[in-house]
Amino acid sequence: MRLLSKLSYYYFWLSVFVLGITGVMLFLFLRHEVSKEIEEQLELQTDMVAEEIRMGRNVNFPLVQITAGDVQLMKLPKVFKDTLLYDRLQKESEGYYYFAESKKINSGYYRIKVMTTYIGWNNYSRTIIYIFICIAVMLIILGTLVNYFISSRIWKPFLINLKRMKGYSVSSREELELARTDVKEFQEMNFVLADLAARGRREYNALKEFTENASHEIQTPLSILRTRLESISQLPVNDDLARLLNDAKQAVLRLNKVNKGLLLLAKLENDAFTDKQSILMDEVLRRNFELMEDLFQTKALKVTQAIQQKEVFVSSSLMEILISNLLSNALSYCPAQGTVSISLNPESLEIGNDGPPLTFEESKLFTRFGKGAPGLSGNGLGLSIVKQICISYQWTIAYRYAENRHFFKISF
């Protein structure tokens, strides 16, 4: 739920609760005041009736009952209650209040009971509820709308800055521009975000420069080492020295691949590949397979292909790397005379190969330097590079093992 909607939601239910409590209190207060006023009026009518009796006049007031008696009447308490009387004209019961009091008038004792009609509390409550609901609905709806639009205006700079932060990258050449606001808390947030973006850009540029310099500086001595080892291997050497030279050359070669792989991962994580263009993935897949076809034949692998046309908007160099790494992974881990399957359609790319189950946890399959079996020539970065390329283009890569076969599926 969005922030403005959440604020309006809480404001709505708070208004309903407050107005509901207020309505109940209003009804009880009115009931008490009206009842008190009616009781005072009935007491006044009782005194008027007593005055008429005291003056010896004939009392013939409607809704008045006078009962003469002895001194025992004086023991009866005052009574103020409501009751129902049947109306023969309307043929329904009507609500009445009555007040009864005993009085000594001249030398006699009388019980005087006076009555008055009133609108029943059901009608009172119904009328109050109707009026109150209308007022409450208008207040809640108008209040919620006003609160929403006022809040949206106040929070507008925050939402704009949030959108800009989502699209901001430390690798971008454009500076982060934040919308100005007169709200103190948002001003402080803008200051913190601007400072954070500036520090992130400085750290990114420093890391980028270090990575490029380190890669360049490491590449030069590696080339020298490889050249010198090649030269030494041309000289007369015994078997032990030849074996050591071969191990050294393999180590230098692997170190060279690791250096290039780590540099590639660093560029991928920093979104350094911006040369996107429309590419036919099926052509790239066929071309890379043709380049590696001899290697597949060397291991006597049976390759089945089901390739359809698929156009993607990506960096051409990254597409070459992705396809090459997936094919190399299948080639490396498929046993001799095994089967490799290649399937491409508009929705996904899937490459499968025969092989025993993983000897490590599946969650480590796409981690750096994760190798499935010792002694293989890979540098342990191939699948992590594939994973990072998929993340860069918001593709999904999944792994499954079924019927003694490994499957890697990329969904576009």
N, C-alpha and C positions, 0 to 999 in steps of 0.2 A: 504494500500500500504506500502511495506517495506521501510525502510529508504534509502537503497542504490538505490532501484528502483525510489524512489521519487527524490533523488538527480540527478540521471541520467535523469529523466523525465524533471526536470527544466533546467538542462544543455542542453538537446536536444533543447528545445524550445527557450532558450536564444540564442543558436548558430544559430538557424534558423532565429531569429529576427535580430541578429547582421549582419549575412551574407547577409540577404535580404536588409537591409539598405545600407550595403557596396556595394552590387551589383548595386543598383539604383544610388548611388553617383558615382560609377566608370563609369557607362554608361553616366551620365550627364557630368562628367569631360572629358571623351574621346570625346564626341560630341562637347563640347565647344572648346577643343584644336584642333580637326580635322577641324572644321569649320573655326577657326582662321587661321590655316595654309593654307587652301584652299583659303581664302580671300587674304592672303598675296601673294600667287602664282598668283592669277588672277590680282592683282594690278601690279605685276611685268610684267605680260604679257601685260597689258594695256600700261605701260610705254614703253615696247619694240615696240609695234605697233605704238605708237605716235612717237617714234624715227625714225621708218621706214618712216612714213609720212613726218616727218621733213626733212629727207634726200632725199625726192622725189622718193622713191622707190615704186614699185607696191606691195601692201600688198595682199597676197593671202593665209593667214593662215586659217587652218580649224577652224570652230567654232568661227569665228571672224566676227562681223558685224560693218561696219563703215558707219555712216550717217553724211553727210555734211549739214551745215545749217548756220543760222545767229547767232547773239549774244544771241538770246533767248535760245539757247541750254545751255548756261552757267548757266541759272537759274535752270536747272534740277539737282536734287541732285544725289549723288552717290547711287547706288543700289547694294545690295548683297543679293541674294535670291536663293532658289532652285526651280526647275521646272521639268516638265516631257516632254520628246520628244519621238515621236513615231519612233521606229526602224523598218524600212521596211524589213530588213533582218530577224530579230528575231521575227518580228510581235508582238512586245510588247513595252510598254512605258518604257523608261529608265530614271533614275534620273540624273539631271545635276544641277550644281551650275553655276550661271552667275553673272558677275560684269559689271556694266555700269557706265561710267564716261564721263563727257563733258570736252574737252580740247581745248585751243586755240593754234593752231600750225601754225607758221609763221604768215600769215595774215588771216587764215581761222579758222572756228569753226567746231569742229567735236564731234560727239557722238560715243564713242567706247564701244562696248559690246563684252566681251570675255566669253567663256563658257568652262567648263570641266566636264567630266563625273565622277561619284563617285558611290560607292556601297550604295544603299539606306539604310536609317537608320533602316528600317525593317530588312534588311539583317545584318546590323551591330548589332542590338539588338539581333537578333536570334543567331548569332554567339557568341556574348558575353554571352547570356543566357545559351547556350549549354556548353560553356567552364566553366562558373561560376557554373552551376548546378553540373557538374562533380566534380569540386574542392570542392564545398560546401558539396556534399554528402560524399565524401571521408573524409573531415575534420570532419563533424558531426558524421559519423559512427565511424571512428577511435577515435575521441575525446571522444565520449560517452563510447566506449568500454574501452579505456585507463582509463577514469575517473572512470568507474565502478570497474575495477579490482584494481586500486590504492586505491579507497575508501574502497573496500571490505577488502583489506589487512590492511588498517589503522583501520577499524572498527571491524576487526576480534576479538581482545581481548574483546571488548565491547559485541559482540554477544555471545562469549563463556561465559563471566561472567553473562550475562542475562539468559542464559540457566541454569547455575549452581544455580543462585538465585531462578529460578522457582522450581528446585528440592530440594532446601534447606529447612530444617525444624529445628526449635529450639529444637525439641525433639530428633533430630538425635544425635548420639554419635560422628559423624565425624565433624571435623572442616570445616568451609567454606574456600575453597582454590580458589583464584581468579587468572586469567591469568595475567601475567605481561605485561606491555606495556611501551613504551618510550614516549607516548603522555602525557603531563603534566596534562591535564584535566581528562584523564582516570585514571591517577595515583591518583589524588585527589578523584575521584569517588570510586576507589578501597579502599582507606583509609576510606572513609565515610561508605561504605557498610560493610567492615570488622568490624568497630567499632559498627555499628548498629546491626550486627549479634551477636557480643559478648555481647552487652547489652541485646539483646533479649533473648539470652541463659541464662544469669544470672537472668533476671527477670522471665523467664519461670521456671527455677529450684527453685527460691525462692517461686513462686506461687504454684508450684507443692508440694514443701515441706510443705508450709503453709496449702494447701488443705488437704494433707494426715494427717498432725498433727491435724488440726482442726476436721477432720472427726473422727479420733481415739479418741481425747479427748472428743468430744461430745458424742460419742457412749457409753463410760463408764458411765457417770452420767445418761444417758438415761436408760441404763440397770439397774442401781441401782434404779432409780425412778420407773421403771416398776415392779421390784421385790418387792419393798416396798409397792407399791399400791396393788399388788396381795396379799401380806401378810395382809395388813390392811383390804382388802375386805373379808378375811376369819374370821375376828373378828365380834362379834355381833354389828351391826350398824342399825340405823333407816333408814327410806326411804330417807330422805333428804341427809343424809351422803352417802348412797349408790349411789344416783344420782350424787353427786359431785365426788365421787370416780370413777364412770364410765366415767364421762366427762374428768377427769384428765387422766385416762388410754387411752382414745381415743386421747386426745391431745398429749400424749407422743408417742403413736403409729404413729400418723400422722407426728410428728416431726422426728421420726426415719425414716419414709419413705422419707420425704423431704430431710433429710441429705444424705441418700443413693442416691436419685435421683440427687441432685446437684453434688455430687461427681462423679456420672456416667457421667453427662453432661460435667463436667470439663475434664474428661478423654477423652470423645469423641471429644471435641473441640481441644484437644492437640494431637489427634491421638495416644493415648496410647495403643490401641488394635491392636497388630501386629500378633496375633495368627490366621492367616487366613488359611482356609482349605476348601476343597470341601465338601459341605453339600447339602443333598437333602431337599429342602425347604418343599416339600409336606409331608415328614415324620415328620418334626418339627411341621408343621401345624396340622397334625392329632394328634400327641402326646399331644400338648398343648390343643387342643379341648377336647380330652378325659379326661384330668385332670380337665377341667372346665365344663364338660358335666352336672354334677349334678347341678351346679349353673344355667345353662341354663334351665334345667328341673324344677328347683324350681320356676322360673318365667314363666313357661309354654310357653317358646319361641319355635317357629318353626324354625328349622335351615335347610337351603338347601345348599348342597355342590356340587361343580363342580371342583374337584381338579385333576390336571394333574401333571406329574412328571416335576420337575424343579430343576436343579443343579446350585448352586451358590458358589463362592469362597469368603467366609466371615469368620468373627470370630463366632464361635459356640455360645458363650455367648451372643453376640449382636443379633444374629438371634433369640435366645430364647426370649430375651427381646422385640424385635420388634413384634414378633407374639403374645406374651403374652399381650403386651400393646394394640394392635389393637383389640384383642378378648375381653379384659377387658373393653375397651371403648364401644364396641358394646353391651356388657352385661349390663353395667351401664346405658346407655342412651336409650336402647330399652324398651318401656313400656311392662308391663305384657301381655302375650298372643300375643306378636308381632312376627315379622318375621326377622330373621337374615340370610343373604346370604353370602357364602364364595366361592370365585372363584379364581382359580390359573391356569395359563397357562404359556407357555415359555416366553411370553411377559410381563405379568403383574400379580399382586395380587390385588384383589378388595374385600373389606368387606363392606357390607351394612346393615343397620338396620332401622326399623321404628322409627319415632319420630317427634315431632313438630319442626318447624324451629328454627334456632339459635336465641338466645335472645341478641346477641352481633354481632359486625362486624366480617365478615368472615376472614378478615386479621389478627385478633387476635387469630384465632383458634389454631395455632401452637406456640403461645407465652407461656412463662413460667407462671404458676399459672393461666392459663385461664380455667375456669370451666363453663360449659354450664348451670348448674342449681344449686341453693344453696342446701345444705344439703346432697350432695353426698359425698361418702367416699374417693374419689380420691384426690391426692395431687396437681393436676394441672400441673404435669410435664410429663405425659404419652405421649401426642402427640408431645410435644417439643423434647422428647427423640427419638421418631420415626423419626421426621424430621431430627434431627442431624445424626442419623444412615444412613438415605438415602443420606444425603450430603456427609458423609464419603465414601460411595461406589458409589457416582455419580449416584444415582437413582433419579427419579422424583416422588414426592408424590403430588397428587391433590385431592381436595375435591369438591363434587357437591351435591346439594340437588334437588331431583326430585321425584314427586309423593309421597310426605310425607315420603321420605326415605333419609337417609344420606349415602353417599358413599365415601369411602377412597380408592384411587387407587394408587398403586406403580408400576411405569413402569421401567423395567430393561434396 
